[in-house]
Amino acid sequence: MATTWALHRCSCLAYQRATFAATVISGTPQGITVSIPSGGGGFRALKFFRLAKNYCSSPTSTDTAVVVANDDKYGNKQVISLTPRLYDYMLSNVREPEILRQLREETATMRGSQMQVSPDQAQLLAMLVQILGAQRCIEVGVYTGYSSLAVALVLPESGCLVACERDANSLDVARRYYERAGVSHKVNVKHGIAADILNSLILNGEASSYDFAFVDAEKRMNQEYFELLLQLVRVGGVIVIDNVLWHGKVADPLVNDAKTISIRNFNKTIMEDKRVSISMVPIGDGMTICWKR
Ligand SMILES: C[S@@+](CC[C@H](N)C(=O)[O-])C[C@H]1O[C@@H](n2cnc3c(N)ncnc32)[C@H](O)[C@@H]1O
């Protein structure tokens, strides 16, 4: 199960690298297929291709695919690139609580299951909440509750997570798991349109009273969510935005659909936003961690 899942995810990562040169690398439980249309090929992509090919031809050798920066100024720095086996290994080092595993597996049978964050992402979110000593959190985009449950599990008994979601059916699953995990008292479920909910929190005098926020909803609304959350989160608080790498499409100049452009613009804006310190982390589909100055 984990291997199939890892292969699926790694194929996305491989695709992410490969779109750079219009090269498609896809993973299946049987192995990895690499196909390069004629004319494709950039320096970095070719390097990655060679490494991926090594992985395919020698599946028992040390699995060390890496990406090397295209720009010589980075001094041939080798950056780790997840292969299916390496990601599987990483997942085997994630401490996923049993209740989260159950929720993940139940959600995997549902429509839209690819939307839930990965266990390694959830672990990072939970750790950020712990490092901050957070009491008050907000999540924008709950789905069936995987990331929100990860946060609620580590919140203190007096803590509170405002969980915003517009889809009633997925909220039913989330509520059931909050119950089962014994954290319902920490989760304030808000069924509705996220921007309206965030605005109502501000109108309710809750500005600067939150420690942590996670954004994982309508991607084209990221800038608006961010502005609202920047009002709601205190100085020293953290806002995390998911899907900032958008399956690699943000780095592909040939991809210009509305969602990709909007995520690209958001990334550019946040890069220049002096109100926050930032770190874009290549975990899951990419998350940017923002610390409010
Ligand atoms: C990527 S999923 C969230 C996954 C979740 N964080 C998890 O780990 O399982 C995005 C969710 O955001 C919800 N959503 C999208 N736009 C929304 C909006 N404007 N207001 C509230 N919820 C929204 C969708 O219904 C969907 O369930």
The ligand as a MOL file (V3000), in Angstrom:
LIG
                    3D

  0  0  0     0  0            999 V3000
M  V30 BEGIN CTAB
M  V30 COUNTS 27 29 0 0 0
M  V30 BEGIN ATOM
M  V30 1 C -7.0690 19.9700 -0.6010 0
M  V30 2 S -8.5570 19.7370 0.2490 0 CHG=1
M  V30 3 C -8.0640 19.8600 1.9270 0
M  V30 4 C -7.3310 18.6370 2.3990 0
M  V30 5 C -7.0940 18.6060 3.8790 0
M  V30 6 N -6.2250 19.6760 4.3040 0
M  V30 7 C -6.5390 17.2520 4.2630 0
M  V30 8 O -5.3600 17.1460 4.6110 0
M  V30 9 O -7.2800 16.2740 4.1790 0 CHG=-1
M  V30 10 C -9.3660 21.2480 -0.0610 0
M  V30 11 C -10.6980 21.4080 0.6240 0
M  V30 12 O -11.0200 22.7840 0.5890 0
M  V30 13 C -12.4120 22.9060 0.4410 0
M  V30 14 N -12.6840 24.2370 -0.1070 0
M  V30 15 C -12.3650 24.6810 -1.3620 0
M  V30 16 N -12.7540 25.9530 -1.5030 0
M  V30 17 C -13.3270 26.3270 -0.3260 0
M  V30 18 C -13.9240 27.5180 0.1320 0
M  V30 19 N -14.0040 28.6060 -0.6530 0
M  V30 20 N -14.3960 27.5450 1.3800 0
M  V30 21 C -14.3180 26.4780 2.1860 0
M  V30 22 N -13.7710 25.2990 1.8020 0
M  V30 23 C -13.2730 25.2240 0.5530 0
M  V30 24 C -12.7940 21.7720 -0.4810 0
M  V30 25 O -14.1620 21.4470 -0.3180 0
M  V30 26 C -11.8410 20.6780 -0.0470 0
M  V30 27 O -12.4590 19.8120 0.8570 0
M  V30 END ATOM
M  V30 BEGIN BOND
M  V30 1 1 1 2
M  V30 2 1 2 3
M  V30 3 1 2 10
M  V30 4 1 3 4
M  V30 5 1 4 5
M  V30 6 1 5 6
M  V30 7 1 5 7
M  V30 8 2 7 8
M  V30 9 1 7 9
M  V30 10 1 10 11
M  V30 11 1 11 12
M  V30 12 1 11 26
M  V30 13 1 12 13
M  V30 14 1 13 14
M  V30 15 1 13 24
M  V30 16 1 14 15
M  V30 17 1 14 23
M  V30 18 2 15 16
M  V30 19 1 16 17
M  V30 20 1 17 18
M  V30 21 2 17 23
M  V30 22 1 18 19
M  V30 23 2 18 20
M  V30 24 1 20 21
M  V30 25 2 21 22
M  V30 26 1 22 23
M  V30 27 1 24 25
M  V30 28 1 24 26
M  V30 29 1 26 27
M  V30 END BOND
M  V30 END CTAB
M  END
